[in-house]
Structures are given as structure tokens and as C-alpha cells.
Amino acid sequence: MDHLAELKEFARLHARGQGVGDRQVAAVLPRITNDEPGHPASWARVWTGEADRLAVAGRPLDACRHYALARFPYHGDDVRRRAQDNCVRTFDDWRRRHGVERLVLDHPDGTVACWASGLDSRRRRPLLLVMGGIVSVKEQWAPLLPRLARLGWAAVVGEMPGVGENTLRYHADSWRLLPFLMDRLAGRARVTDTSVLGLSFSGHLALRAAAEDPRIRSVHTVGAPVAGFFADPDWWPRVPGITVATLRRLTGAPDDDALRALLADFPLGPDVLGAVDIPVGYVVSSRDEIIPPGERQLLGATLPRVRFKEFDDVHGSPAHLGALRTWLIASLLRARLAHRLGGPRALPATGAGRRRGATGASGGAAGAAARSRNDLAAAAGPSGTANASDAAPRAPRRSPVE
């Protein structure tokens, strides 16, 4: 598949994930004939024109979504950089009326910007960190913030290193960004009770951080690379060119050979994964074109408390967005309830790495879900309807596979 065809295929998936309808996408894509910076019929110019029209019409959130597509997969030319800036600006217009706060944090290696809801120094709530993958800006997920706050979290949406407004470089130690965020948010959230919703590559960061930092109480992810993606030479030729080019951009690797050498430090082995003795929810896409199937087997064999949900879909399961979001929120609620009911057993234990042997009863998860059913439906968003079997968290089964 050539570069433009890949762009259009990924656009269909990412547009759906942001709530941009298939008909809207189908009306735009035929007008795009190239990806030459500045060309009137180029990817970035056509999507920017659509976004400009929506911004003028007073629809900032819709404009934001189209600017996010214009800067896709990363802001590497002038038109895409302007689209990135306008993506932030139009979301900023929308968030002021919806109780979403902007945070700009100085990091030793650069700047990290986030959107947040529910932070309160007087009433510190459990912290929920939300992060997308290597092509997803924080504005894609930030519209969920008010709903997450209503579900009781201090919720913060950030970006992976090198993505959007995050100016850090992506490397094997990038997982340290999560402890950095917890440190900076400690005065306004209960960071000792942190959950991470890390989509795709940020799920890799979350698992690595959870092995070291006992403040992370659960991890929930969709299609996170673990080991094989980074190290399997037989899988690498199948990885889409856009994914490879984006990784080169984020890591600063000058060519593919240099990128493969850098990625050799990324795999998570059984020693690391075995230390992640907390609830982990992992969504598998059976036709994932980016994540090799062996990642699931590795996680199932090494993570003490993992639950899987599988969709017959491509990476990110965009055709099942409603059910996916509902399952993730249910997974978050289940883990939070298990932590509450676990009492002293859920507290960190001493030992190498992070806590071990932490357990917790979770038999009341279904009841908690029933009380939160309306907010769960709202959190799933307008992009899809959850399957009846996914409408609420269920009591844990003996099998880790759902």
C-alpha cells in the first residue's frame, strides 16, 4: 500500500474514533490526491479547509477533530504545524464551557501540556491518567474528561513524548513521564490511587511504569505493544509505513536501521511483567495490523491479574468503538471497586520493584456498574452502541479471557 493509500485507510479509522462520520470522510477523501506540503489538493490542505469551515460556523469541537486529521500522523510540515496549533486552539474554545482545565508542565527535557477535569486540592479524587498512541493527540480523548470526572476521577489527558504539544523525545525510559505526572499532580489528586488508560503505545509505557511505581493501581489498554513488536524481525516488515515513519520522527532516528537499534531496548520481559501485580485490562483486535498476536500470549503467561477483551477488528478496534469504550470504563470501575474492597490487602507491599500479592474482592463490581449505568453509556460517546453483554462490568470470571 502506498503512502497516500495508507493515509486514507488510517483516516477512516481515526476519524471514526473521533466521532467524524463515515459519510463526512467519504466526501473528503476523493478530493485528496497527494501529500505534497502546500499543494491545494494535499492531505493537510484539504482537511484544514474543512476544519476552517467548521471553526467559522461556530463548531469548535468538530473543527478540532478535522484539524487533528489534517496534522495526522504528525506535524512535520508547515501546514500540519498550523493544523496542530489550530487543533489546540479550537479545543481550548470548547473546553472553557465544559469545565476542562489546561495544564502546562515544565519537564527537565521539555514541555508537557495536558487537559484535566476533577482536580481539587481540598477533595483529592483517585487519579486517572489518559494517553493515546503515537499518532493520537490529547484533544482526541479530552472530550471524555467531564464524564470521567462525573464518575469520580481526577482525570488528566496527556500525550506521548513527541506527540502534539509534548516536546519530549520518545525513548526506552519514556515511561518515567507517568511518575513525573503523578508527582506534579500530587497536591490536587489522590496519586497513590492512580489508574492509567493508555491506548496503544502509551499502554507499553503504563505497563513499564506499573512495574516500578506502586502508586499505579490498574492499567487499561487497547493494542499495546509489549515485546514482539519491538524485537521480532519476522513481524517488522508487516508494520505499516506510517507507523515506522512516525516512530522515526518521535525517536529522532535517522533511518530504519537506527530505529530498530533504538527499539531493541523497549521490549518488556517476564521479569518486568511479572512485577505488574495489579488489575490489567487489555483489548485485543484479532486483525491487528500493527501489534503481533504473540503479545497477548506473553501477557497471559506473565501478568498475574490480566483480563482480555477481543474484537474482530483492526488496530484500535474502531468499528467497535462504543463497546470498546464501555468495556474500558467497566474495567476501570471494576479495578477501582476491587481496590476499595481489598482494604489493607490492596496497599503496597515491600519488595523489589512494586508491590506483590495485592489482592482484592471484586464481587460487587456488577452492582457498582448498575449504579453507574447512565454515566457508562455517556462515556461510551455517540460513536457506537455497546453490545448488551458489555453494558456493565461483570463479576470476574475464572478465565482471564472475555
Secondary structure in CASP SS format (residue, H / E / C, confidence):
PFRMAT SS
TARGET T0000
AUTHOR 0000-0000-0000
METHOD secondary structure of the structure
MODEL  1
M C 1.00
D C 1.00
H H 1.00
L H 1.00
A H 1.00
E H 1.00
L H 1.00
K H 1.00
E H 1.00
F H 1.00
A H 1.00
R H 1.00
L H 1.00
H H 1.00
A H 1.00
R H 1.00
G H 1.00
Q C 1.00
G C 1.00
V C 1.00
G C 1.00
D H 1.00
R H 1.00
Q H 1.00
V H 1.00
A H 1.00
A H 1.00
V H 1.00
L H 1.00
P H 1.00
R H 1.00
I C 1.00
T C 1.00
N E 1.00
D C 1.00
E C 1.00
P C 1.00
G C 1.00
H C 1.00
P C 1.00
A C 1.00
S E 1.00
W H 1.00
A H 1.00
R H 1.00
V H 1.00
W H 1.00
T H 1.00
G H 1.00
E H 1.00
A H 1.00
D H 1.00
R H 1.00
L H 1.00
A H 1.00
V H 1.00
A C 1.00
G C 1.00
R C 1.00
P H 1.00
L H 1.00
D H 1.00
A H 1.00
C H 1.00
R H 1.00
H H 1.00
Y H 1.00
A H 1.00
L H 1.00
A H 1.00
R C 1.00
F C 1.00
P C 1.00
Y C 1.00
H C 1.00
G C 1.00
D C 1.00
D H 1.00
V H 1.00
R H 1.00
R H 1.00
R H 1.00
A H 1.00
Q H 1.00
D H 1.00
N H 1.00
C H 1.00
V H 1.00
R H 1.00
T H 1.00
F H 1.00
D H 1.00
D H 1.00
W H 1.00
R H 1.00
R C 1.00
R C 1.00
H C 1.00
G C 1.00
V C 1.00
E E 1.00
R E 1.00
L E 1.00
V E 1.00
L E 1.00
D E 1.00
H E 1.00
P C 1.00
D C 1.00
G E 1.00
T E 1.00
V E 1.00
A E 1.00
C E 1.00
W E 1.00
A E 1.00
S E 1.00
G C 1.00
L C 1.00
D C 1.00
S C 1.00
R C 1.00
R C 1.00
R C 1.00
R C 1.00
P E 1.00
L E 1.00
L E 1.00
L E 1.00
V E 1.00
M E 1.00
G C 1.00
G C 1.00
I C 1.00
V C 1.00
S C 1.00
V C 1.00
K H 1.00
E H 1.00
Q H 1.00
W C 1.00
A H 1.00
P H 1.00
L H 1.00
L H 1.00
P H 1.00
R H 1.00
L H 1.00
A H 1.00
R H 1.00
L C 1.00
G C 1.00
W C 1.00
A E 1.00
A E 1.00
V E 1.00
V E 1.00
G E 1.00
E C 1.00
M C 1.00
P C 1.00
G C 1.00
V C 1.00
G C 1.00
E C 1.00
N C 1.00
T C 1.00
L C 1.00
R C 1.00
Y C 1.00
H C 1.00
A C 1.00
D C 1.00
S H 1.00
W H 1.00
R H 1.00
L H 1.00
L H 1.00
P H 1.00
F H 1.00
L H 1.00
M H 1.00
D H 1.00
R H 1.00
L H 1.00
A C 1.00
G C 1.00
R C 1.00
A C 1.00
R E 1.00
V E 1.00
T E 1.00
D E 1.00
T E 1.00
S E 1.00
V E 1.00
L E 1.00
G E 1.00
L E 1.00
S C 1.00
F H 1.00
S H 1.00
G H 1.00
H H 1.00
L H 1.00
A H 1.00
L H 1.00
R H 1.00
A H 1.00
A H 1.00
A C 1.00
E C 1.00
D C 1.00
P C 1.00
R C 1.00
I E 1.00
R E 1.00
S E 1.00
V E 1.00
H E 1.00
T E 1.00
V E 1.00
G C 1.00
A C 1.00
P C 1.00
V C 1.00
A C 1.00
G H 1.00
F H 1.00
F H 1.00
A H 1.00
D C 1.00
P C 1.00
D C 1.00
W C 1.00
W H 1.00
P H 1.00
R H 1.00
V C 1.00
P C 1.00
G H 1.00
I H 1.00
T H 1.00
V H 1.00
A H 1.00
T H 1.00
L H 1.00
R H 1.00
R H 1.00
L H 1.00
T H 1.00
G C 1.00
A C 1.00
P C 1.00
D C 1.00
D H 1.00
D H 1.00
A H 1.00
L H 1.00
R H 1.00
A H 1.00
L H 1.00
L H 1.00
A C 1.00
D C 1.00
F C 1.00
P C 1.00
L C 1.00
G C 1.00
P H 1.00
D H 1.00
V H 1.00
L H 1.00
G C 1.00
A C 1.00
V C 1.00
D C 1.00
I C 1.00
P C 1.00
V E 1.00
G E 1.00
Y E 1.00
V E 1.00
V E 1.00
S E 1.00
S C 1.00
R C 1.00
D C 1.00
E C 1.00
I C 1.00
I C 1.00
P C 1.00
P C 1.00
G H 1.00
E H 1.00
R H 1.00
Q H 1.00
L H 1.00
L H 1.00
G H 1.00
A H 1.00
T H 1.00
L C 1.00
P C 1.00
R C 1.00
V E 1.00
R E 1.00
F E 1.00
K E 1.00
E E 1.00
F E 1.00
D C 1.00
D C 1.00
V C 1.00
H C 1.00
G C 1.00
S C 1.00
P H 1.00
A H 1.00
H H 1.00
L H 1.00
G H 1.00
A H 1.00
L H 1.00
R H 1.00
T H 1.00
W H 1.00
L H 1.00
I H 1.00
A H 1.00
S H 1.00
L H 1.00
L H 1.00
R H 1.00
A H 1.00
R H 1.00
L H 1.00
A H 1.00
H H 1.00
R H 1.00
L H 1.00
G H 1.00
G H 1.00
P H 1.00
R H 1.00
A H 1.00
L C 1.00
P C 1.00
A C 1.00
T C 1.00
G C 1.00
A C 1.00
G C 1.00
R C 1.00
R C 1.00
R C 1.00
G C 1.00
A C 1.00
T C 1.00
G C 1.00
A C 1.00
S C 1.00
G C 1.00
G C 1.00
A H 1.00
A H 1.00
G H 1.00
A H 1.00
A H 1.00
A H 1.00
R H 1.00
S C 1.00
R H 1.00
N H 1.00
D H 1.00
L H 1.00
A H 1.00
A H 1.00
A H 1.00
A H 1.00
G C 1.00
P C 1.00
S C 1.00
G C 1.00
T C 1.00
A C 1.00
N C 1.00
A H 1.00
S H 1.00
D H 1.00
A C 1.00
A C 1.00
P C 1.00
R C 1.00
A C 1.00
P C 1.00
R C 1.00
R C 1.00
S C 1.00
P C 1.00
V E 1.00
E C 1.00
END
